[in-house]
Amino acid sequence: QVQLVESGGGLVQPGGSLRLSCAEASEFTLEYYGIAWFRQAPGKEREGVACISSSDERVYYGDSVKGRFTISRDNVEATVSLQMNSLKTEDTANYYCAARIGPTNQAMCFIWDEYDYWGKGTQVTVSS
């Protein structure tokens, strides 16, 4: 059973940076999984942030984070990271990673139910 664990969340000032990490806790490799980051703030709908495919390493970003966030995969460390720069107060949310067996494309990248496994989330708070 794949178990995803997110880390790296915390409190940061506007304009600052954080790096989130998604790891697998049961020694499964994430190398063959499509991985996505979602976020959800209180009272708001869940939003797809970034995803990376398993086959060709294509990456996709939500419009609100393009140019500021970068998703990357480290197969040696078996992690997928989300580097978040130029953070804004509206980036405040609980961030979740999700894993999918099989190919990922732009059409399904940010559909929560297309994924097979989900972590419990890590809180990111952007505030002065």
C-alpha positions as CSV (number, residue, x, y, z in Angstrom):
1,Q,0.0,0.0,0.0
2,V,1.4,3.3,-1.1
3,Q,1.6,5.8,1.7
4,L,2.3,9.4,0.8
5,V,3.7,11.8,3.4
6,E,4.1,15.6,2.8
7,S,6.6,17.8,4.6
8,G,8.0,21.2,4.4
9,G,5.0,23.3,5.2
10,G,5.1,26.2,7.7
11,L,4.8,29.9,8.2
12,V,6.4,32.3,5.7
13,Q,6.2,36.0,4.9
14,P,4.8,37.2,1.6
15,G,7.5,37.1,-1.0
16,G,9.2,34.2,0.7
17,S,9.9,30.7,-0.4
18,L,9.1,27.2,0.8
19,R,9.9,23.8,-0.5
20,L,7.4,21.0,0.0
21,S,8.3,17.3,-0.3
22,C,6.2,14.3,-1.0
23,A,7.7,11.0,0.0
24,E,6.5,7.4,0.1
25,A,6.6,5.9,3.6
26,S,6.4,2.2,2.7
27,E,9.5,1.9,0.5
28,F,7.6,2.0,-2.8
29,T,9.3,4.1,-5.4
30,L,7.5,7.1,-6.8
31,E,9.4,6.9,-10.0
32,Y,6.6,5.2,-11.9
33,Y,3.8,7.3,-10.6
34,G,2.3,10.5,-11.9
35,I,2.4,13.0,-9.0
36,A,0.3,16.0,-8.4
37,W,0.1,18.7,-5.7
38,F,-3.3,20.0,-4.7
39,R,-4.2,22.6,-2.2
40,Q,-7.3,23.6,-0.3
41,A,-7.9,26.7,1.9
42,P,-10.8,26.9,4.4
43,G,-14.0,27.7,2.6
44,K,-12.5,27.3,-0.8
45,E,-12.6,24.5,-3.4
46,R,-9.7,22.2,-3.8
47,E,-7.3,23.4,-6.5
48,G,-4.7,21.7,-8.6
49,V,-1.3,23.3,-8.3
50,A,1.2,21.2,-10.2
51,C,1.7,17.8,-11.6
52,I,4.4,15.7,-13.2
53,S,3.9,12.7,-15.4
54,S,5.5,9.4,-14.8
55,S,6.4,8.6,-18.4
56,D,7.9,11.7,-20.0
57,E,8.3,14.0,-16.9
58,R,6.0,16.6,-18.4
59,V,4.9,19.2,-15.9
60,Y,1.8,21.2,-15.7
61,Y,0.9,24.1,-13.4
62,G,-2.2,25.9,-12.3
63,D,-2.6,29.4,-13.6
64,S,-2.3,30.9,-10.2
65,V,1.1,29.5,-9.6
66,K,2.8,29.5,-13.0
67,G,6.2,31.2,-12.9
68,R,6.4,30.9,-9.1
69,F,6.1,27.2,-8.4
70,T,8.3,24.3,-9.7
71,I,7.6,20.6,-9.4
72,S,10.4,18.2,-9.7
73,R,11.2,14.5,-9.1
74,D,14.2,13.1,-7.4
75,N,14.3,9.4,-8.1
76,V,17.3,8.7,-5.9
77,E,15.6,10.2,-2.9
78,A,12.2,8.8,-4.1
79,T,10.6,12.2,-3.5
80,V,8.7,14.8,-5.5
81,S,9.2,18.4,-4.5
82,L,7.3,21.6,-4.9
83,Q,9.5,24.7,-4.8
84,M,7.3,27.7,-4.0
85,N,8.7,31.1,-4.6
86,S,7.3,34.6,-4.4
87,L,4.6,33.4,-2.1
88,K,1.4,35.3,-1.6
89,T,-1.1,35.4,1.2
90,E,-3.6,33.7,-1.2
91,D,-1.2,30.7,-1.4
92,T,-2.2,29.9,2.2
93,A,-3.7,26.4,2.2
94,N,-3.3,22.8,3.2
95,Y,-1.2,21.2,0.4
96,Y,-1.6,17.6,-0.6
97,C,0.3,15.3,-2.9
98,A,-1.4,12.6,-4.9
99,A,0.0,9.7,-6.9
100,R,-1.4,8.0,-9.9
101,I,-0.5,4.7,-11.6
102,G,-0.1,5.1,-15.3
103,P,0.3,8.0,-17.7
104,T,-0.7,11.6,-16.8
105,N,-1.8,14.2,-19.3
106,Q,-2.9,17.8,-19.0
107,A,-6.6,16.9,-19.2
108,M,-6.6,14.8,-16.1
109,C,-3.7,16.3,-14.2
110,F,-5.8,18.3,-11.8
111,I,-8.6,15.9,-11.3
112,W,-8.5,14.6,-7.7
113,D,-10.4,11.4,-8.4
114,E,-7.9,10.4,-11.2
115,Y,-5.3,9.7,-8.5
116,D,-5.0,6.4,-6.6
117,Y,-3.2,7.6,-3.4
118,W,-3.3,10.8,-1.4
119,G,-1.3,12.2,1.5
120,K,-2.8,13.9,4.6
121,G,-1.4,17.3,3.7
122,T,1.0,19.9,5.1
123,Q,-0.1,23.4,6.0
124,V,1.4,26.4,4.3
125,T,0.6,29.8,5.8
126,V,1.8,33.0,4.1
127,S,1.4,36.0,6.4
128,S,3.3,39.0,7.6
